[in-house]
Amino acid sequence: MKRHRSNRLPALGLLTLCLLFVGCAGSARRSASPPSAVPTEGEQIASVAATLVGSPYRYGGADPTGFDCSGLVFFVHQQLGITVPRTAAEQSLAATPVKRSHLQPGDVVFFRDSGPDATHVGVYTGERRFVHAPKSGRPVGYASLDDDYYRATFLGAGRFYPVQ
């Protein structure tokens, strides 16, 4: 009889294992994370700007064949139906001011080399980085607010979309 019992134990273990798999296969899986939220307007602006990284620089340009800094900001906002002025100086005057400590993706950051007016602008993407069209010979790319040059020439920040 001992011999008969020892044959049943492996079979019982295999049966239990099969039942566990069948039970798992029939149950619906639920995601542990909540469904992804719809991106905010600012996140959409930052996302459009990011897709243009690598586009060529072209003075006066405001489309994917070439951008200058304010043309990039103009184009990105236009893609989402937001009207903004065309030059960096006009954009800095028209934007709703945002404190540097309250920057959100989609905000615009302004810089000036000299004088009171903005001479450069980019789209803030988060983590102290922004997308911009730097200058002739350099394509659209990322830069950091922590770079010495941008820290020294930072003028302010603004927003062209309502915060929800």
C-alpha positions in Angstrom: 0.0 0.0 0.0 2.9 2.3 0.6 3.9 1.9 -3.0 0.4 2.9 -4.2 0.4 6.1 -2.0 3.7 7.4 -3.3 2.4 7.2 -6.9 -0.6 9.4 -6.0 1.5 12.2 -4.5 3.1 13.3 -7.8 -0.2 13.0 -9.6 -1.9 15.1 -6.9 0.8 17.8 -7.2 0.4 17.9 -11.0 -3.4 18.1 -10.7 -3.1 21.0 -8.2 -0.7 22.8 -10.4 -3.0 22.4 -13.5 -5.9 23.8 -11.5 -3.9 26.8 -10.5 -3.0 27.6 -14.1 -6.6 27.1 -15.3 -7.8 29.4 -12.5 -5.4 32.1 -13.5 -6.1 31.8 -17.2 -9.8 32.4 -16.6 -9.5 35.5 -14.5 -9.5 39.0 -16.1 -6.4 41.0 -15.5 -6.6 44.5 -14.1 -4.0 47.1 -14.5 -2.3 48.2 -11.3 -1.8 51.7 -12.7 -4.6 54.2 -13.5 -5.4 54.8 -17.1 -3.1 57.5 -18.6 -4.5 61.0 -18.3 -5.0 63.2 -21.3 -1.9 65.4 -21.7 -2.4 69.0 -20.7 -2.2 71.8 -23.3 1.3 72.6 -22.0 2.5 69.0 -22.3 1.1 69.0 -25.9 3.1 72.1 -26.7 6.3 70.6 -25.3 5.7 67.4 -27.2 5.2 69.2 -30.5 8.4 71.2 -29.8 10.3 67.9 -29.1 9.2 66.4 -32.4 11.0 69.3 -34.2 14.4 68.6 -32.6 16.9 68.2 -35.5 15.1 70.7 -37.8 17.4 73.1 -39.5 17.9 76.7 -38.4 16.8 79.4 -40.8 16.7 83.1 -40.0 13.1 84.2 -40.3 11.9 80.6 -40.6 8.7 79.4 -39.0 8.1 76.0 -40.5 9.8 72.6 -40.6 12.0 73.6 -43.5 13.8 75.9 -41.0 13.2 77.8 -37.8 14.6 80.7 -36.0 13.9 80.8 -32.2 10.6 82.8 -32.3 9.5 81.0 -35.5 9.7 77.7 -33.6 7.6 79.1 -30.7 5.2 80.6 -33.2 4.9 77.3 -35.2 4.5 75.0 -32.2 1.7 77.1 -30.7 0.0 77.4 -34.1 -0.2 73.6 -34.4 -2.5 73.7 -31.4 -4.6 76.6 -32.5 -2.9 79.1 -30.2 -2.0 82.5 -31.8 1.2 84.1 -30.6 3.2 87.1 -31.9 6.1 86.4 -34.3 9.2 87.9 -32.6 10.9 87.0 -29.3 10.4 90.6 -28.1 6.7 90.6 -29.0 6.2 87.1 -27.5 7.8 88.2 -24.2 5.4 91.2 -23.9 2.3 89.1 -24.9 2.9 86.0 -22.7 1.3 85.7 -19.3 4.3 85.9 -16.9 5.4 82.8 -15.1 7.8 82.7 -12.2 10.9 80.6 -12.9 10.0 78.4 -9.9 6.6 77.7 -11.4 7.7 76.6 -14.9 5.6 73.9 -16.5 6.1 72.1 -19.8 4.8 74.2 -22.7 5.8 77.5 -21.1 8.2 79.7 -23.0 11.5 81.0 -21.7 13.1 84.3 -22.7 16.7 85.4 -22.8 18.4 88.7 -23.8 22.0 89.4 -24.7 21.8 93.1 -24.0 19.1 95.8 -23.8 15.6 95.5 -22.3 14.0 93.2 -24.9 14.1 89.5 -25.4 16.4 88.4 -28.1 16.0 84.6 -27.8 13.1 82.2 -26.8 12.5 78.5 -26.4 9.8 76.1 -25.3 10.2 74.7 -21.8 9.9 70.9 -21.7 10.5 70.2 -18.0 13.5 69.2 -15.8 15.1 72.6 -16.5 15.4 71.9 -20.2 14.0 73.7 -23.2 13.8 73.2 -27.0 15.1 76.1 -29.1 16.5 77.1 -32.5 19.9 78.3 -31.3 21.6 80.0 -34.3 22.7 79.6 -37.9 24.5 76.3 -38.4 23.0 74.6 -35.4 19.7 72.7 -35.7 16.8 72.8 -33.3 17.8 71.1 -30.1 17.7 71.0 -26.3 19.4 73.3 -23.9 19.4 73.6 -20.1 18.5 76.6 -18.0 21.5 75.6 -15.9 24.0 76.2 -18.7 26.1 79.2 -17.8 25.1 81.2 -20.9 21.3 80.7 -20.3 21.6 81.3 -16.6 23.3 84.6 -17.2 20.9 85.8 -20.0 17.6 84.5 -18.6 15.0 87.3 -18.8 11.9 85.5 -17.7 9.2 83.0 -18.7 5.6 83.1 -19.9 2.7 81.1 -21.1 0.2 81.4 -24.0 -2.3 78.7 -22.8 -4.6 78.7 -19.8 -3.7 76.5 -16.8 -6.4 74.0 -16.1 
